Amino acid sequence: MQPEMDRVMEFYETARVDGLIKREETPRTMTEYYQGRPDLLSYRHVSFGPRIKKLALNSAESNPRPVVKITERFFRNPAKPADEDVAERVFLILDERIQLRYHCREDHLTASKCEFLWRTEGDSKGNKIIMTPDMCLSFEVEPMEHTKKLLYQYEAMTKLKNEEKLARHQAWESELEVLEILKLREEQEGAHALTTSIYDTKRNEKSKEYREAMLPPGEELTRGQAMRLKDECLSDFKQRLIDKANLIQARFEKETQELQKQQQWYQENQVTLTPEDEDLYLSYCSQAMFRIRVLEQRLHRHKELAPLKYLALEEKLYKDPRLVELLKVFV
C-alpha cells in the first residue's frame, strides 16, 4: 500500500479524541470530516502542491508536500451571533490571503464575508506588520463600527495567521498518521498467524478437546461439573479483561515516561537548539500527547465496559440449554 493515493479511511468517532470520522485522499488533496469537536470543526480540505526537491524517497516525513490551500468549515455555534460565527475559512497560502464566510442569520438571505490580504512587509526593525485599510476587504450584512478599526483588523489577521500555522501542522500530522496506519496494515498483512479464540470451538482444536472433556458426548453433567464449568469460564474471561487493562496501562505509562524524558532533555538543551530541533521536538510532543490521550480514553472505556461484558457472559452461561437446568439452583 502506497501513500498519497486514492483511498478512504473511516474511523469510529468514540474511539478518537479529535472527532475524526472519515478521511478521503487523492494524490493532491486530503479531506477530513469531523464530529463532536469542542471547536465545532466539521470539515477540512487540504490541497497540496508538487514537491520542490526530488529525493530518492519522498514522504510526509522526509520531504513533506507543500500545502497551497486549506479550507475549514464549522458547525453553527448558538452562543455567538451569526455575523461573528465563522462558517468557513480558506487559507490561500501561496496568494497570502485568508477568506472568511460567516453563518447566515435565519431572517437573512446573505451572509457576511471578509478577506485579509497578508503582506510580508514590516516596520524598520522588520518585526511588525504594516496594517493598511486595503488589507481587509469585507461585506457585512449589518455593518459594525469596531470591525472598521485597524487595530481590530490587525489583531484578527494575526490570530488567523496563527490558526493557519496550526492548520498546516495538523495537515502534516494527518499525513504522518496515514503513513503509520499503512505501515501497521502492511505488518499485519505480512504476519498472517491468526490467533483462534479459545471460545471458537469450531476451529480451535484445543477448545474442542477441552469441551469434550468437560461435556462428554452422550453423558449428562452433574450439578458440580456444571458449576465448575461456569466458574472456570468466568475466571478465564475475567483474567483476559485484566490482562487487556494491564497491557493498555503499560503502554500508557511507557508513552508518558518517554515524553517526560524528552521534556527534561528539552529543558536542559533548549538554549543551544536550532529552529529545526525545536520543530522536531514540538512535533514529537504533539504526536506523543495524541497517543497518550488515545490510550487514556481506551483504558477508561475498557474499565467501563469490562463489568458489562462479564455480566453478559454470566447471563449467557445461565441461559445455555446444556446448563440451564443444572444451574437453576445456584441462581
Short mmCIF file of the C-alpha atoms (twelve columns), coordinates in Angstrom:
data_MODEL
# 
_entry.id   MODEL 
# 
loop_
_atom_site.group_PDB 
_atom_site.id 
_atom_site.type_symbol 
_atom_site.label_atom_id 
_atom_site.label_alt_id 
_atom_site.label_comp_id 
_atom_site.label_asym_id 
_atom_site.label_seq_id 
_atom_site.Cartn_x 
_atom_site.Cartn_y 
_atom_site.Cartn_z 
_atom_site.pdbx_PDB_model_num 
ATOM 1   C CA . MET A 1   0.000   0.000   0.000  1 
ATOM 2   C CA . GLN A 2   1.453   3.283   -1.154 1 
ATOM 3   C CA . PRO A 3   0.789   6.667   0.479  1 
ATOM 4   C CA . GLU A 4   -0.624  9.659   -1.415 1 
ATOM 5   C CA . MET A 5   -3.018  7.522   -3.461 1 
ATOM 6   C CA . ASP A 6   -6.802  7.447   -3.800 1 
ATOM 7   C CA . ARG A 7   -8.252  5.955   -0.610 1 
ATOM 8   C CA . VAL A 8   -10.949 6.444   2.002  1 
ATOM 9   C CA . MET A 9   -10.479 5.748   5.704  1 
ATOM 10  C CA . GLU A 10  -13.378 5.630   8.140  1 
ATOM 11  C CA . PHE A 11  -12.995 5.851   11.913 1 
ATOM 12  C CA . TYR A 12  -15.137 5.297   14.980 1 
ATOM 13  C CA . GLU A 13  -15.976 8.703   16.410 1 
ATOM 14  C CA . THR A 14  -15.918 7.487   20.016 1 
ATOM 15  C CA . ALA A 15  -12.506 5.844   19.546 1 
ATOM 16  C CA . ARG A 16  -10.732 9.113   18.670 1 
ATOM 17  C CA . VAL A 17  -10.132 12.217  20.739 1 
ATOM 18  C CA . ASP A 18  -10.132 14.535  17.710 1 
ATOM 19  C CA . GLY A 19  -13.602 13.525  16.437 1 
ATOM 20  C CA . LEU A 20  -12.339 12.368  13.011 1 
ATOM 21  C CA . ILE A 21  -14.898 10.099  11.316 1 
ATOM 22  C CA . LYS A 22  -13.684 9.989   7.710  1 
ATOM 23  C CA . ARG A 23  -10.579 10.810  5.667  1 
ATOM 24  C CA . GLU A 24  -10.509 10.909  1.864  1 
ATOM 25  C CA . GLU A 25  -7.230  11.099  -0.047 1 
ATOM 26  C CA . THR A 26  -6.117  11.733  -3.599 1 
ATOM 27  C CA . PRO A 27  -2.549  12.339  -4.853 1 
ATOM 28  C CA . ARG A 28  -3.030  16.117  -4.412 1 
ATOM 29  C CA . THR A 29  -5.743  16.502  -1.735 1 
ATOM 30  C CA . MET A 30  -6.807  15.301  1.691  1 
ATOM 31  C CA . THR A 31  -10.335 15.794  3.031  1 
ATOM 32  C CA . GLU A 32  -11.290 15.105  6.645  1 
ATOM 33  C CA . TYR A 33  -14.725 15.057  8.269  1 
ATOM 34  C CA . TYR A 34  -15.201 15.656  11.998 1 
ATOM 35  C CA . GLN A 35  -17.957 15.417  14.542 1 
ATOM 36  C CA . GLY A 36  -18.325 16.291  18.219 1 
ATOM 37  C CA . ARG A 37  -15.299 18.602  18.496 1 
ATOM 38  C CA . PRO A 38  -15.201 21.449  21.060 1 
ATOM 39  C CA . ASP A 39  -14.152 23.919  18.342 1 
ATOM 40  C CA . LEU A 40  -17.097 22.742  16.138 1 
ATOM 41  C CA . LEU A 41  -14.804 21.934  13.194 1 
ATOM 42  C CA . SER A 42  -16.718 19.716  10.760 1 
ATOM 43  C CA . TYR A 43  -14.594 19.672  7.590  1 
ATOM 44  C CA . ARG A 44  -11.014 20.272  6.486  1 
ATOM 45  C CA . HIS A 45  -9.830  20.096  2.878  1 
ATOM 46  C CA . VAL A 46  -6.097  20.400  2.164  1 
ATOM 47  C CA . SER A 47  -4.657  20.931  -1.314 1 
ATOM 48  C CA . PHE A 48  -1.000  20.058  -1.872 1 
ATOM 49  C CA . GLY A 49  1.452   21.327  -4.452 1 
ATOM 50  C CA . PRO A 50  4.271   19.404  -6.133 1 
ATOM 51  C CA . ARG A 51  7.408   18.744  -4.120 1 
ATOM 52  C CA . ILE A 52  10.250  21.136  -4.812 1 
ATOM 53  C CA . LYS A 53  13.073  18.713  -4.133 1 
ATOM 54  C CA . LYS A 54  13.361  15.306  -5.762 1 
ATOM 55  C CA . LEU A 55  14.639  12.776  -3.263 1 
ATOM 56  C CA . ALA A 56  15.138  9.062   -3.600 1 
ATOM 57  C CA . LEU A 57  12.330  8.562   -1.075 1 
ATOM 58  C CA . ASN A 58  9.651   11.221  -0.899 1 
ATOM 59  C CA . SER A 59  7.323   11.034  2.087  1 
ATOM 60  C CA . ALA A 60  5.500   13.290  4.516  1 
ATOM 61  C CA . GLU A 61  8.321   12.731  6.975  1 
ATOM 62  C CA . SER A 62  11.431  13.182  4.841  1 
ATOM 63  C CA . ASN A 63  10.095  15.625  2.244  1 
ATOM 64  C CA . PRO A 64  6.571   16.858  3.014  1 
ATOM 65  C CA . ARG A 65  4.372   18.163  0.232  1 
ATOM 66  C CA . PRO A 66  3.854   21.946  0.304  1 
ATOM 67  C CA . VAL A 67  0.363   22.999  1.362  1 
ATOM 68  C CA . VAL A 68  -1.159  25.540  -1.036 1 
ATOM 69  C CA . LYS A 69  -4.738  25.790  0.254  1 
ATOM 70  C CA . ILE A 70  -6.702  24.793  3.362  1 
ATOM 71  C CA . THR A 71  -10.479 25.017  3.635  1 
ATOM 72  C CA . GLU A 72  -12.162 24.548  7.011  1 
ATOM 73  C CA . ARG A 73  -15.877 24.530  7.839  1 
ATOM 74  C CA . PHE A 74  -17.565 24.789  11.214 1 
ATOM 75  C CA . PHE A 75  -20.909 23.893  12.711 1 
ATOM 76  C CA . ARG A 76  -23.086 26.720  13.988 1 
ATOM 77  C CA . ASN A 77  -22.230 27.958  17.485 1 
ATOM 78  C CA . PRO A 78  -25.519 29.170  19.055 1 
ATOM 79  C CA . ALA A 79  -23.586 31.071  21.731 1 
ATOM 80  C CA . LYS A 80  -22.333 33.559  19.105 1 
ATOM 81  C CA . PRO A 81  -24.197 35.938  16.799 1 
ATOM 82  C CA . ALA A 82  -24.294 34.603  13.245 1 
ATOM 83  C CA . ASP A 83  -22.290 37.589  11.955 1 
ATOM 84  C CA . GLU A 84  -19.427 36.674  14.318 1 
ATOM 85  C CA . ASP A 85  -19.612 32.891  13.949 1 
ATOM 86  C CA . VAL A 86  -17.293 31.659  11.174 1 
ATOM 87  C CA . ALA A 87  -18.881 29.076  8.892  1 
ATOM 88  C CA . GLU A 88  -15.937 28.645  6.525  1 
ATOM 89  C CA . ARG A 89  -12.378 29.913  6.343  1 
ATOM 90  C CA . VAL A 90  -9.988  29.463  3.465  1 
ATOM 91  C CA . PHE A 91  -6.223  29.843  3.751  1 
ATOM 92  C CA . LEU A 92  -4.765  30.636  0.319  1 
ATOM 93  C CA . ILE A 93  -1.156  30.202  1.323  1 
ATOM 94  C CA . LEU A 94  0.585   30.981  -1.965 1 
ATOM 95  C CA . ASP A 95  -1.548  34.090  -2.543 1 
ATOM 96  C CA . GLU A 96  -1.123  35.169  1.110  1 
ATOM 97  C CA . ARG A 97  -4.871  35.596  1.508  1 
ATOM 98  C CA . ILE A 98  -7.379  34.448  4.116  1 
ATOM 99  C CA . GLN A 99  -11.091 34.355  3.299  1 
ATOM 100 C CA . LEU A 100 -13.859 34.124  5.896  1 
ATOM 101 C CA . ARG A 101 -17.542 33.403  5.426  1 
ATOM 102 C CA . TYR A 102 -19.840 33.693  8.426  1 
ATOM 103 C CA . HIS A 103 -23.041 31.849  9.192  1 
ATOM 104 C CA . CYS A 104 -26.226 33.339  7.770  1 
ATOM 105 C CA . ARG A 105 -28.928 34.619  10.044 1 
ATOM 106 C CA . GLU A 106 -32.261 32.873  9.865  1 
ATOM 107 C CA . ASP A 107 -34.011 36.036  8.672  1 
ATOM 108 C CA . HIS A 108 -31.376 36.900  6.038  1 
ATOM 109 C CA . LEU A 109 -30.574 35.614  2.568  1 
ATOM 110 C CA . THR A 110 -26.876 36.523  2.514  1 
ATOM 111 C CA . ALA A 111 -24.023 36.074  4.964  1 
ATOM 112 C CA . SER A 112 -21.202 38.391  5.944  1 
ATOM 113 C CA . LYS A 113 -17.800 37.842  4.316  1 
ATOM 114 C CA . CYS A 114 -14.280 39.044  4.939  1 
ATOM 115 C CA . GLU A 115 -10.918 38.723  3.212  1 
ATOM 116 C CA . PHE A 116 -7.462  39.529  4.599  1 
ATOM 117 C CA . LEU A 117 -4.502  40.231  2.326  1 
ATOM 118 C CA . TRP A 118 -1.314  39.239  4.095  1 
ATOM 119 C CA . ARG A 119 1.847   41.177  3.343  1 
ATOM 120 C CA . THR A 120 5.352   40.290  4.381  1 
ATOM 121 C CA . GLU A 121 6.300   43.924  4.846  1 
ATOM 122 C CA . GLY A 122 7.387   45.084  8.289  1 
ATOM 123 C CA . ASP A 123 8.481   48.132  10.132 1 
ATOM 124 C CA . SER A 124 12.034  49.478  10.278 1 
ATOM 125 C CA . LYS A 125 13.028  46.668  12.638 1 
ATOM 126 C CA . GLY A 126 11.320  44.054  10.487 1 
ATOM 127 C CA . ASN A 127 9.246   42.551  13.278 1 
ATOM 128 C CA . LYS A 128 5.793   44.088  12.797 1 
ATOM 129 C CA . ILE A 129 3.211   44.131  10.061 1 
ATOM 130 C CA . ILE A 130 2.241   47.431  8.488  1 
ATOM 131 C CA . MET A 131 -1.557  47.366  8.525  1 
ATOM 132 C CA . THR A 132 -3.422  49.389  5.926  1 
ATOM 133 C CA . PRO A 133 -7.177  49.633  5.203  1 
ATOM 134 C CA . ASP A 134 -6.850  47.845  1.857  1 
ATOM 135 C CA . MET A 135 -5.558  44.709  3.579  1 
ATOM 136 C CA . CYS A 136 -9.048  43.866  4.879  1 
ATOM 137 C CA . LEU A 137 -11.969 43.668  2.459  1 
ATOM 138 C CA . SER A 138 -15.343 42.853  3.970  1 
ATOM 139 C CA . PHE A 139 -19.050 42.670  3.253  1 
ATOM 140 C CA . GLU A 140 -21.214 42.960  6.362  1 
ATOM 141 C CA . VAL A 141 -24.939 42.376  6.350  1 
ATOM 142 C CA . GLU A 142 -25.226 44.780  9.274  1 
ATOM 143 C CA . PRO A 143 -22.014 46.868  9.489  1 
ATOM 144 C CA . MET A 144 -20.428 47.188  12.909 1 
ATOM 145 C CA . GLU A 145 -18.249 50.111  13.917 1 
ATOM 146 C CA . HIS A 146 -15.494 48.180  15.727 1 
ATOM 147 C CA . THR A 147 -14.724 45.981  12.699 1 
ATOM 148 C CA . LYS A 148 -13.567 49.047  10.735 1 
ATOM 149 C CA . LYS A 149 -10.763 49.872  13.153 1 
ATOM 150 C CA . LEU A 150 -7.249  48.950  12.034 1 
ATOM 151 C CA . LEU A 151 -6.307  47.611  15.464 1 
ATOM 152 C CA . TYR A 152 -9.216  45.152  15.389 1 
ATOM 153 C CA . GLN A 153 -8.326  44.073  11.865 1 
ATOM 154 C CA . TYR A 154 -4.649  43.686  12.755 1 
ATOM 155 C CA . GLU A 155 -5.414  41.522  15.798 1 
ATOM 156 C CA . ALA A 156 -7.875  39.412  13.784 1 
ATOM 157 C CA . MET A 157 -5.365  38.877  10.977 1 
ATOM 158 C CA . THR A 158 -2.569  37.971  13.408 1 
ATOM 159 C CA . LYS A 159 -4.838  35.420  15.084 1 
ATOM 160 C CA . LEU A 160 -5.775  33.955  11.714 1 
ATOM 161 C CA . LYS A 161 -2.112  33.598  10.731 1 
ATOM 162 C CA . ASN A 162 -1.534  31.586  13.896 1 
ATOM 163 C CA . GLU A 163 -4.582  29.466  13.036 1 
ATOM 164 C CA . GLU A 164 -3.101  28.922  9.580  1 
ATOM 165 C CA . LYS A 165 0.161   27.647  11.069 1 
ATOM 166 C CA . LEU A 166 -1.801  25.288  13.310 1 
ATOM 167 C CA . ALA A 167 -3.900  24.027  10.383 1 
ATOM 168 C CA . ARG A 168 -0.764  23.353  8.318  1 
ATOM 169 C CA . HIS A 169 0.786   21.478  11.234 1 
ATOM 170 C CA . GLN A 170 -2.375  19.395  11.677 1 
ATOM 171 C CA . ALA A 171 -2.344  18.572  7.967  1 
ATOM 172 C CA . TRP A 172 1.252   17.372  8.326  1 
ATOM 173 C CA . GLU A 173 0.257   15.274  11.357 1 
ATOM 174 C CA . SER A 174 -2.567  13.704  9.332  1 
ATOM 175 C CA . GLU A 175 -0.058  12.719  6.641  1 
ATOM 176 C CA . LEU A 176 2.159   11.098  9.280  1 
ATOM 177 C CA . GLU A 177 -0.811  9.256   10.751 1 
ATOM 178 C CA . VAL A 178 -1.666  7.863   7.321  1 
ATOM 179 C CA . LEU A 179 1.894   6.578   6.985  1 
ATOM 180 C CA . GLU A 180 1.697   4.926   10.411 1 
ATOM 181 C CA . ILE A 181 -1.653  3.284   9.582  1 
ATOM 182 C CA . LEU A 182 -0.373  1.975   6.241  1 
ATOM 183 C CA . LYS A 183 2.793   0.669   7.875  1 
ATOM 184 C CA . LEU A 184 0.761   -1.124  10.527 1 
ATOM 185 C CA . ARG A 185 -1.518  -2.635  7.877  1 
ATOM 186 C CA . GLU A 186 1.475   -3.946  5.943  1 
ATOM 187 C CA . GLU A 187 2.880   -5.528  9.090  1 
ATOM 188 C CA . GLN A 188 -0.464  -7.121  9.885  1 
ATOM 189 C CA . GLU A 189 -0.922  -8.474  6.374  1 
ATOM 190 C CA . GLY A 190 2.651   -9.757  6.353  1 
ATOM 191 C CA . ALA A 191 2.090   -11.775 9.511  1 
ATOM 192 C CA . HIS A 192 -0.929  -13.957 8.858  1 
ATOM 193 C CA . ALA A 193 -0.542  -16.006 12.014 1 
ATOM 194 C CA . LEU A 194 -4.109  -15.619 13.236 1 
ATOM 195 C CA . THR A 195 -4.929  -16.476 16.815 1 
ATOM 196 C CA . THR A 196 -8.095  -18.515 17.148 1 
ATOM 197 C CA . SER A 197 -10.120 -17.679 20.217 1 
ATOM 198 C CA . ILE A 198 -10.449 -20.362 22.861 1 
ATOM 199 C CA . TYR A 199 -14.216 -19.789 22.589 1 
ATOM 200 C CA . ASP A 200 -14.266 -20.509 18.839 1 
ATOM 201 C CA . THR A 201 -14.983 -24.212 19.330 1 
ATOM 202 C CA . LYS A 202 -15.459 -24.899 15.631 1 
ATOM 203 C CA . ARG A 203 -11.873 -24.008 14.688 1 
ATOM 204 C CA . ASN A 204 -9.933  -24.299 17.919 1 
ATOM 205 C CA . GLU A 205 -8.960  -27.946 18.473 1 
ATOM 206 C CA . LYS A 206 -7.730  -27.273 21.987 1 
ATOM 207 C CA . SER A 207 -11.069 -25.744 22.897 1 
ATOM 208 C CA . LYS A 208 -12.864 -28.660 21.273 1 
ATOM 209 C CA . GLU A 209 -10.860 -31.188 23.292 1 
ATOM 210 C CA . TYR A 210 -11.448 -29.207 26.471 1 
ATOM 211 C CA . ARG A 211 -15.171 -29.010 25.772 1 
ATOM 212 C CA . GLU A 212 -15.421 -32.741 25.085 1 
ATOM 213 C CA . ALA A 213 -13.547 -33.446 28.300 1 
ATOM 214 C CA . MET A 214 -15.988 -31.255 30.228 1 
ATOM 215 C CA . LEU A 215 -19.028 -32.304 28.229 1 
ATOM 216 C CA . PRO A 216 -18.512 -35.955 27.257 1 
ATOM 217 C CA . PRO A 217 -20.788 -36.880 24.352 1 
ATOM 218 C CA . GLY A 218 -23.772 -38.944 25.482 1 
ATOM 219 C CA . GLU A 219 -23.154 -38.202 29.170 1 
ATOM 220 C CA . GLU A 220 -25.080 -35.782 31.345 1 
ATOM 221 C CA . LEU A 221 -23.281 -33.274 33.548 1 
ATOM 222 C CA . THR A 222 -23.710 -33.242 37.268 1 
ATOM 223 C CA . ARG A 223 -24.514 -30.016 39.062 1 
ATOM 224 C CA . GLY A 224 -20.984 -29.898 40.404 1 
ATOM 225 C CA . GLN A 225 -19.482 -30.210 36.922 1 
ATOM 226 C CA . ALA A 226 -21.819 -27.518 35.594 1 
ATOM 227 C CA . MET A 227 -20.867 -25.169 38.406 1 
ATOM 228 C CA . ARG A 228 -17.159 -25.814 37.873 1 
ATOM 229 C CA . LEU A 229 -17.517 -25.231 34.125 1 
ATOM 230 C CA . LYS A 230 -19.293 -21.916 34.744 1 
ATOM 231 C CA . ASP A 231 -16.697 -20.765 37.278 1 
ATOM 232 C CA . GLU A 232 -13.766 -21.652 35.002 1 
ATOM 233 C CA . CYS A 233 -15.310 -19.813 32.039 1 
ATOM 234 C CA . LEU A 234 -15.921 -16.686 34.110 1 
ATOM 235 C CA . SER A 235 -12.476 -16.876 35.722 1 
ATOM 236 C CA . ASP A 236 -10.732 -17.208 32.348 1 
ATOM 237 C CA . PHE A 237 -12.726 -14.326 30.871 1 
ATOM 238 C CA . LYS A 238 -12.040 -12.132 33.899 1 
ATOM 239 C CA . GLN A 239 -8.310  -12.784 33.557 1 
ATOM 240 C CA . ARG A 240 -8.426  -11.790 29.875 1 
ATOM 241 C CA . LEU A 241 -10.094 -8.496  30.814 1 
ATOM 242 C CA . ILE A 242 -7.430  -7.844  33.445 1 
ATOM 243 C CA . ASP A 243 -4.603  -8.671  31.013 1 
ATOM 244 C CA . LYS A 244 -6.012  -6.248  28.430 1 
ATOM 245 C CA . ALA A 245 -6.290  -3.469  31.020 1 
ATOM 246 C CA . ASN A 246 -2.706  -4.103  32.174 1 
ATOM 247 C CA . LEU A 247 -1.457  -4.003  28.579 1 
ATOM 248 C CA . ILE A 248 -3.116  -0.636  27.892 1 
ATOM 249 C CA . GLN A 249 -1.857  0.719   31.220 1 
ATOM 250 C CA . ALA A 250 1.712   -0.409  30.469 1 
ATOM 251 C CA . ARG A 251 1.657   1.293   27.063 1 
ATOM 252 C CA . PHE A 252 0.233   4.452   28.645 1 
ATOM 253 C CA . GLU A 253 2.993   4.544   31.268 1 
ATOM 254 C CA . LYS A 254 5.694   3.895   28.647 1 
ATOM 255 C CA . GLU A 255 4.491   6.766   26.434 1 
ATOM 256 C CA . THR A 256 4.265   9.076   29.455 1 
ATOM 257 C CA . GLN A 257 7.789   8.238   30.593 1 
ATOM 258 C CA . GLU A 258 9.214   8.781   27.108 1 
ATOM 259 C CA . LEU A 259 7.507   12.169  26.895 1 
ATOM 260 C CA . GLN A 260 8.859   13.175  30.297 1 
ATOM 261 C CA . LYS A 261 12.383  12.216  29.208 1 
ATOM 262 C CA . GLN A 262 12.075  14.346  26.072 1 
ATOM 263 C CA . GLN A 263 10.728  17.275  28.077 1 
ATOM 264 C CA . GLN A 264 13.645  17.000  30.507 1 
ATOM 265 C CA . TRP A 265 16.097  16.854  27.601 1 
ATOM 266 C CA . TYR A 266 14.497  19.960  26.109 1 
ATOM 267 C CA . GLN A 267 14.791  21.878  29.385 1 
ATOM 268 C CA . GLU A 268 18.478  21.030  29.602 1 
ATOM 269 C CA . ASN A 269 19.327  21.872  25.975 1 
ATOM 270 C CA . GLN A 270 16.802  24.488  24.830 1 
ATOM 271 C CA . VAL A 271 19.379  27.281  24.796 1 
ATOM 272 C CA . THR A 272 21.521  25.549  22.157 1 
ATOM 273 C CA . LEU A 273 18.730  24.105  19.994 1 
ATOM 274 C CA . THR A 274 18.353  25.130  16.365 1 
ATOM 275 C CA . PRO A 275 14.928  26.015  14.878 1 
ATOM 276 C CA . GLU A 276 14.897  22.616  13.179 1 
ATOM 277 C CA . ASP A 277 15.460  20.897  16.528 1 
ATOM 278 C CA . GLU A 278 12.657  22.978  18.035 1 
ATOM 279 C CA . ASP A 279 10.273  21.878  15.280 1 
ATOM 280 C CA . LEU A 280 11.217  18.214  15.730 1 
ATOM 281 C CA . TYR A 281 10.689  18.480  19.489 1 
ATOM 282 C CA . LEU A 282 7.279   20.151  19.119 1 
ATOM 283 C CA . SER A 283 6.244   17.580  16.534 1 
ATOM 284 C CA . TYR A 284 7.252   14.714  18.833 1 
ATOM 285 C CA . CYS A 285 5.354   16.248  21.778 1 
ATOM 286 C CA . SER A 286 2.241   16.688  19.660 1 
ATOM 287 C CA . GLN A 287 2.290   13.073  18.470 1 
ATOM 288 C CA . ALA A 288 3.135   11.733  21.937 1 
ATOM 289 C CA . MET A 289 0.275   13.673  23.539 1 
ATOM 290 C CA . PHE A 290 -2.080  12.326  20.865 1 
ATOM 291 C CA . ARG A 291 -1.049  8.724   21.605 1 
ATOM 292 C CA . ILE A 292 -1.334  9.311   25.371 1 
ATOM 293 C CA . ARG A 293 -4.848  10.733  25.017 1 
ATOM 294 C CA . VAL A 294 -5.914  7.779   22.874 1 
ATOM 295 C CA . LEU A 295 -4.538  5.252   25.374 1 
ATOM 296 C CA . GLU A 296 -6.139  7.102   28.272 1 
ATOM 297 C CA . GLN A 297 -9.501  7.046   26.532 1 
ATOM 298 C CA . ARG A 298 -9.156  3.351   25.618 1 
ATOM 299 C CA . LEU A 299 -8.327  2.453   29.224 1 
ATOM 300 C CA . HIS A 300 -11.269 4.451   30.543 1 
ATOM 301 C CA . ARG A 301 -13.644 2.834   28.045 1 
ATOM 302 C CA . HIS A 302 -12.302 -0.665  28.833 1 
ATOM 303 C CA . LYS A 303 -12.905 -0.126  32.558 1 
ATOM 304 C CA . GLU A 304 -16.458 0.972   31.819 1 
ATOM 305 C CA . LEU A 305 -17.293 -1.955  29.520 1 
ATOM 306 C CA . ALA A 306 -15.455 -4.779  31.359 1 
ATOM 307 C CA . PRO A 307 -18.135 -5.310  34.080 1 
ATOM 308 C CA . LEU A 308 -20.890 -5.256  31.448 1 
ATOM 309 C CA . LYS A 309 -19.072 -7.862  29.327 1 
ATOM 310 C CA . TYR A 310 -18.560 -10.060 32.395 1 
ATOM 311 C CA . LEU A 311 -22.255 -9.899  33.320 1 
ATOM 312 C CA . ALA A 312 -23.252 -10.628 29.707 1 
ATOM 313 C CA . LEU A 313 -21.135 -13.813 29.685 1 
ATOM 314 C CA . GLU A 314 -22.525 -14.881 33.046 1 
ATOM 315 C CA . GLU A 315 -26.081 -14.428 31.775 1 
ATOM 316 C CA . LYS A 316 -25.260 -16.382 28.618 1 
ATOM 317 C CA . LEU A 317 -23.948 -19.306 30.677 1 
ATOM 318 C CA . TYR A 318 -27.062 -19.375 32.843 1 
ATOM 319 C CA . LYS A 319 -29.233 -19.449 29.709 1 
ATOM 320 C CA . ASP A 320 -27.186 -22.143 27.910 1 
ATOM 321 C CA . PRO A 321 -29.564 -25.045 27.191 1 
ATOM 322 C CA . ARG A 322 -26.949 -27.579 28.391 1 
ATOM 323 C CA . LEU A 323 -26.535 -25.827 31.750 1 
ATOM 324 C CA . VAL A 324 -29.792 -24.008 32.407 1 
ATOM 325 C CA . GLU A 325 -31.461 -26.814 34.379 1 
ATOM 326 C CA . LEU A 326 -28.342 -27.614 36.397 1 
ATOM 327 C CA . LEU A 327 -27.606 -24.006 37.342 1 
ATOM 328 C CA . LYS A 328 -31.124 -23.043 38.388 1 
ATOM 329 C CA . VAL A 329 -30.455 -23.930 41.969 1 
ATOM 330 C CA . PHE A 330 -27.468 -21.569 42.084 1 
ATOM 331 C CA . VAL A 331 -29.273 -18.508 40.665 1 
# 
